[in-house]
Every structure is written in C-alpha cells, then in structure tokens.
C-alpha cells in the first residue's frame, strides 16, 4: 500500500466526522513509520509533533506503534487511552473516555476483532480476546473474553444478547 492510500485508509469510515478524520490521519501518518525504518528517521520530527498534539493537546493516547487495521472510526476522542500492544481489527469504532490495555504492569493486552463497536467510558483490560461483530455498551468493564456476534454491557461486562453472524448490526 502506498503512503497516500495508507494514511487515508480510514477517510471514508469517518465520513461526516471531521475530528475523527483528523485524528485518523495523524495516527496513520505516524503509524506509517512502524515497520519502515527510513520513514521513521525522516519523519522523526513528525513523531514528536504527533505525541505533542494528539497526546498532550487532544488528550488521546494512541501510540503510533499500536496495531490497528483499516476502518478505524473515532468519535469524540477525548480521554481515549490505548496501550501500544493492543491489537485492533477492521472497522472498529472507539468513543471517548475509553481505556484499552493491560490489567497489570507488563501484562498482556486485549486483541479486538473486526466490526467491534465500543461505547464511551469502556475499560477493556488484560489478556483477553474480543470476537468479531461485538457491541460493548457504554460504561462496561470487560475483563473476560467476549464471543463473536454478541452484545455485552455492565461492570463486569456480561453477554446480554447473541445474534446470527449473518445479521449486520448497525450502532452509533
């Protein structure tokens, strides 16, 4: 994938969401350096700029080393904290005041599947897997694996509904 395609891969997903587009472009530009040594040398000043603007000014901690597949959608962004070792699949929606990371120092981080909707004020912690086509309700604390094709809510999060994988849920 060329540079322009790489940094704009979340553009259409964030249609009518200017702030989400800007954050995604900032992230993807920095993330481009993840596996490209020459780019990381050339873009070193940009990486410092990214940390300053996105993390300190906007209050969104999404390290450029984080593995996030295409279709990232960010709503409201403030207080969003993601550990660099988290793995996020395709078409994931993140909302404000969400924390995704390890549950203990140097612990393993969550792996999040494809087509996952994460509500605001959600904590996803520990060495867990969130399946594909999952909706996590606002305010949930997820510390156990979540099966694919389900809706979870609560503290601790519990599955309240499962559905056929052929159904396409639409939430926003």
N, C-alpha and C positions, 0 to 999 in steps of 0.2 A: 504494500500500500504506500503510495507516495505521501509526501509531507502534507499537502493540502487536504487530500482525502482523509488522512489520519486525524488532523486537528478538527476537521468539520464533521466527523462521523456521528456526532450527537446533535447536529444542527436541526434536522427535521424533527427529531424527537422532542425538542424544546420549542416547537412552533408556538407562537403567542406567549413565550416565556423568555423575555429579553435577559433577565438576570441569570436564568438557567443557562442560556446560550453563552453568555459572557464567562460564567464560571467554568462551563464545559470546555470552552476554547482555551481558557487559561490552563486548566488541568491537562488537556490533551497536548498542548504545546510543551509543557514541562514533561509530561509522560513520554513524549516522543524520545526523550533522552535516555529513558530507562535501559534500553538494550543497544543504544548507539553511542559508543564511546566518543567518537568525533563530534557528534551533535552535543553531547554533554559538555565537552570542552568549549565549543563555540558558543553554546547557549548558557554557559555558567552565569553570566550576569542576569540572564532572564530567570534562572532558577532562584537566585536571590530575590529578584523582583517578585516572583510568584509567591515565595514564602512571606515576604513583607506585605503584599497587597491582599492575597487570598487568606492567609492565616492570621495576620495581625490586624489588618484593617477590616476585612469582611468577617472575620471570626469563623472561618471554615477550615478545619484541619483535614485536608485530603492530600496526604503526601503524594508526590509525583511518582513514587515507586509502587503505589497501590495498583493491583491488577484489576482493572475494570473493563469489561467487554463493551461492545458497541451499544448504543441506545440509552446511555445514561441520562436520566432526567432528574433535575434538582429543582424542588420548589422551596422558595424562601431561604434556603441555605444557612441562615444564622445558627450558630452553636452546633453545627454538624461536625462530628469527630469520627474519623475512620483511621484505624491502625494501618500502617503500611503493609502488613502481612495479610490483610483481609483479601479474599478473592470474591469478586462480584461478577455474575454472569451477564448475559444480554438483557437489554430492556428493563433495567432496574430503575425504580422511582424512589428517590430519597426526599424526605421532608425535614423541616427544621428541628433542632434540638434532639437529634438522633446520635447515639453513640454505638459504634460497631468496633469491637476489639477483643482483646484477651481479658480473662477474668482474674488473672494473677500475673505478676511481673514475669516476663519471659515465657508466658504461656502461649499456647496456640490460639489462632484466631478463626472466626467463622468463615465458612465457604457458603456463598449465597448463590442460588441457582438462577435460571433465566426467568424473565417475566415476573419479578417479585416487586410488589408494592409495599413500601414501608411507610407507615404513618408517622406523624410527628411525636416527639418525646418518647421514642422507642429506644430500648437498650438491647443489643444483641451481643452476648458475651460468651467467650470460651471456645473450646474446640468442638464446634457443632456444625451441622450442615442444615441449611435451609433449602428445601427442594424447589423444583420448578413450579411456576404458576401458584405462588403463595401470596396471600394478603396478610400483612401484620398490622393489626389495629393500633390506633394511637394510644400511647401510654403503656404499651406492652413491654414486659421484660422477658426476653427469650434467652433461656439458658440450657435448653434441651433441643435435640434435633426436631425439625419440623418436616413432616412428609409433604411430598408434592401434592398439588391440587387441593390445598386446604386454606382455611381462614383461621388465624389464631389471634386471640386477644387475652388481656389480663396480665396480672402480676402474681405468680409466674404465668407465662402465656400458656394457654390451653387451646387445643383444636376445638373450634365450635362448629365447623362445617367442612365437609369434604365434598368434592364435586368431580364429575366425569372430566377427564383430561381433554375431551373434545370440545368442552364448553370454553368460551373465551370470556373471562371476566373483564369488566372494564370498571376501574375505580380511579378516582382522582380527587 
